[in-house]
């Protein structure tokens, strides 16, 4: 039986890495398009933003639901990974929390179209929601704890409550262009701040 040479293995790994990078670029482009145009945005718009042909998108994601679910998972991971980085690099835990919430709101805007895209797969939607909670509630809790420890916000707010509140404020954006959830989310965050003597 012929063996693959080490050079052949390296080339295969390189191709896999390139394919993964291309897929990540595509998912980032799709997420940006979904935020501005919704999950029903034309595939052509996503392909243009990603700099690929439409065939590339369909090769990776045969249906719109496949693409939406992949974007959802991609954004969950991006939010989960961003939390610790923002805390480490931010000027303060509160600033990091605000930046993270901004990413979370972008994610929620995309999430609202997910149920419609998955119409007949309610068990798949439930599994994705559980994944979302498992990945993001601990990250939000870590950020809230850091902001409390720094004296920037009052103690007592639970991560799940905050995320649920932000989620509720984001509902309705699609049906009413006059409604800007970010303004109300900002008011909510201000309400958490510790009053200074």
CORQUISUL-V652044 format. One line per field, one symbol per residue. phi: phi as a letter, one per 30 degrees, with the letter a starting at -180 (. if undefined). A space follows every 10 residues. Layout:
BEGIN
phi = ???
END
This chain:
BEGIN
phi = .dcddedddd dddddddddd dddddddddd ddddddcidc edeedddddd ibddeddddd bdbdeedddd dedededddd ddeeddddcd daeddddddd dddddedddd ddddeddcfc cddddddddd dededcdddd ddddeddded idbddjdced ddddddeddd djddcbddcc dddddddddd ddddddd
END
